Amino acid sequence: MADRRKEIRAVVRLEVQPGSPSLRRPPFYVTHNISVSGMFLITSDPLPENTRLKLNFQIPGDSEKIQVLGEVVWCREKDENSPYFPGMGIRFLGISDRDRAIIDRFIQELIEEKTKGSSA
């Protein structure tokens, strides 16, 4: 699968709550990575592609919750022979400028920390 993502993403674990309790899903998902345009959610029971869902999460160090409308754009099934996490790729369809800026700032801070750590 070709990597078509254009945005910088950060590998980070965040709890993400689905905003629609009718989806018979777990109370929360965990991210594997995030960018300003989407995220990968780890789950052994991914939703079908093209499913839209509201997602709520909080960036560490920020007091405001972020709420986005996302769409499942691809899924990876559980495979015991694969080193990759099962889950689903989510593209953000609806995100406020404020929330986008919070995510962008968080990613830049993570990159700076990693750069400082590798040059020490």
N, C-alpha and C positions, 0 to 999 in steps of 0.2 A: 504494500500500500504506500503510495507516494505521500510525502508530508507536504500538504498544501497550505499549512498555516503561515500567515504573514506576520502575525504579532509575536512578540517575545513572550515566552511563557516561563513560569517558575514552578519547579517541583516543590509542592507544599501540601501538607495535610490540613484540611479545614473541614469542619462539620457543616453539611448543607442540608437544610430541612426542605422537603417538598412542600409547596404551598397548597397542594390539593390533597386533602386527606382521603379522598375517594379513590386514589390510585392504588390502594391496598399495598402500599410500599412500606419499607422500614421507616421508623421515625426520623432517621437521618441517613444521608450518604456521607462518604468521605472522599475528598478530592485526591487525585494523584498530581494534577497540575492545573494551573489557571493562567489565563491571559485576559486582556481587556475585551476579547471577543468570544471567550468561551472557557470551558473547563472539561476535564475528564473525571468522571465519577466512577469509583470502584464499586462494582456490584456483580454478584454472580447471577442476578436476575434482571438484565437490562430491559428497559422499555422498548417497544418497537420504534424503528426509525420513523421520523416525521412526527413523533409524539411531542406535543407542546406541554410545558409545565412551568409553574412558578417555582422559583427557588429562593430561599432566604438563607443568608449566611453573614458572618461577621469577620472582618479582617482583624487579626490580633493588634491591639493597641488603638483601635478605633471604637468609639462608643456607639456608633450608628450601625444598624443592621442594613445590609444590602438586599434589595429585592429585585430579581430579574425575571423576565420571561425568557425561557430557553426552549430549544428544539433539539431532539435527539437526531444527530446527523450521521452517526455510525455506531456500531456495537462490536464488541469483542467478546465472544463466548469463552467460558472457562475451558482451558486446555491444559491438562496436566503436563504436557510436553513443551509448553511455551513458558518463557521467562516473563511474559507480560501479564499484567493484571487484567482480569475480566472487567468489563464495564461498558460505559457509553460516553461518547463524545457529545458534548452539548455546545451548541452555538447560541450566543445571546442574541435574541431578537429585539428585546426591549430593555434598555438600561439607561438610566439617567446620566447626564453629564457628570453630576456629582459622584455617583457610584463608580463610573468609569475612571474618574480622576483618582478616587481612593484606591482602586485596584492597581492602576498604573503606578501610583506612588509606592504602594506596597511591593510591587514587583521590582521597581528600581532600587528600593532599599535592600531587598534580598540579594540582588545582583551586586550591589556595592559591598555588602557583608561578605559575600562569597569571594569577591575580588580581593578584599582586604585580607581575608583568611588564607587565600592561596599565595599571596605575596609576602606573608609573614615568615 
